[in-house]
């Protein structure tokens, strides 16, 4: 039998295995049927003995050592491969036994490989990586990695003493190496040993690993993602509505490692510990979402997660993948959406990561002018390679599917779109048309967004894009990139620079406030005050504000309220909501001790009130993306540092009047034009005493007057608090019938109350003299009423008409309010024809309402003297003095006489 066995030995292949240069080990290792029986070959580096244990009959057959390096073979009788295990003894005499990894077929279909080669196998993460599975009833882990240019790839780990000669992987036509290793379990750590052309051998972490070791260790960890049971069905069903463009969205940006630190000396809280604390806090403040700075595995804390090495693995800093799922689940059960920061623009040069993965520039460009960021020291993905695109597209889908992510915020999109981003002349290569647009990256983003929205139409795609690239949120069918929102970096930079100025100097920078509305509807924007604004010596939001501590707080309340009333969804970085004073440091917890100070606690409570108001008023979010949702009342008051505008819905009664005072000056009786006649009530004031403000405001409802202001017919006068945002709601004026009905309802309620008590209530504290005086007043009023009615009847009879003085005044007032002089004259002409007395009343009415419209304009007549008052009381004569009318009145009188003749 040994002679026959020798004839089956392929010594060239055996040498390739022994020297670890075999990329098709399944061609020689494992079992196969021959004419002489079942040939089984195995390689156990350094082993002294080996045997085959056939399970059906329980026999143990010694294997022949064909190469002293540890290559063994045996011929078993039969024509059918039995179930068996391999036994071997190492140099120390230790016995090992396991199933043969080369006895199991590959798990990739031909279709999956073709799709991957074309960049469209969107579930590739289910095959590439390390996946605990059962094959033919045997438990183990299926490993697969893309490394087409490697000479050989092996799986190494704590299960084979990190020996790359064992578990050499099998190469498929698609460039994927794969191998099923029985007995490996979840929790085992591993890497890929890669032998590159030229003979260099090195270790790489798994690009598709579902878990990784805690830094500074960097091995991949086998993890089973199939065991967690989700409890967030209710949220997942309704999140499409909660995240629609007509919904209120306010995002709390969080760095999990520094939001809070444990008191017991540990470096970080676990995901499961953070979850209830963060959910409770976010709900209390009224945020709708949290956005997590990258939780994908990364080696350096100071990168904040933006230099990723484990794209498919939540960082081990805070726990396991299932711990992170618990975090996501908890947020969803509290109706809080979770947006994940994601980095498809670049990756670090760490040797255990993606750089030069198989000995060639596999994920990056070979030319450093295309493949590296000189500014960041990182490498740029080769978006023209289908397998690289597939890696990234599948990764975005992976977080949405496996972790129920409610949105993906893509970092550094601008660096992807421009070939010359952050580069000098000579450091970049133009596209085929000679331009600086990265055509491959553009196609990648469109491809990704189209597939993502097809799979998860209710999840959000948000771009951090800092240039004026057109149609970032435009439809893919209309040459857009297909994002749902774009961070408004222009607004963030302009607004923070404006707020840094002392109010005395803000007037010269007024355009920094108003410019955002010039382009507000060119994209669907998210207004962000992010971590980028509170690091690298930029100071916290609190320290950016000018003035005393009290003024800093007032400016912060003003800034956050202005962000809330400006069109666009909202985002604020953690700690800024309670006035964190020091600059953010990823190594330290937020300054929670500040909440022991009244001012900081008031600011936190203010944010809760602000969010409650935001969510309760559809005008602040329903038409964020449409010009109809915003209207200027006055955006030009640069000297006073004022902005006045409307926020709207399609319903008139939802209209909000917003007044922003960026000066530290209080304005009394400030007149503002309003869109409709009616009542205006102050609903929110950032300078209220409860929030630590001055308390200047408008406690009473303001009824509009027919006084033109801001090119509007109606206006109100209000008190403006310093450094504040004041918001007024609108209510229609009650009609006569409605007013009557309201009065009757009040009377009926009063009567019912009196009937219930059995007696009429007397006002408390009134003396008998006061009651008598009240009765006397009532008697006098009745007598006066009778005289007035008698006089009115006499006048009507004399004029031959039922037109009373009030009706005359009303008619003239309406004519004046309609503005054109001809209309006023036509109305007066009609009144003149009625009679002489009506003409006189019309003249007085004209003067009365014109004076009311322009209080500064003095009446044409001289101030009334005592003698004039006496003469006016005398019966009317035909002399000019006795008429008590101005030149206008006299002209109307003459006009009447002319008409009469």
Order of alpha helices (4+ residues) and beta strands (2+ residues): alpha-alpha-beta-beta-beta-beta-beta-beta-beta-beta-alpha-beta-beta-beta-beta-beta-beta-beta-beta-beta-alpha-beta-alpha-alpha-beta-beta-beta-alpha-beta-beta-alpha-beta-beta-alpha-beta-alpha-alpha-beta-beta-alpha-alpha-alpha-beta-alpha-alpha-beta-alpha-beta-beta-beta-beta-beta-beta-beta-beta-alpha-alpha-alpha-alpha-alpha-alpha-alpha-alpha
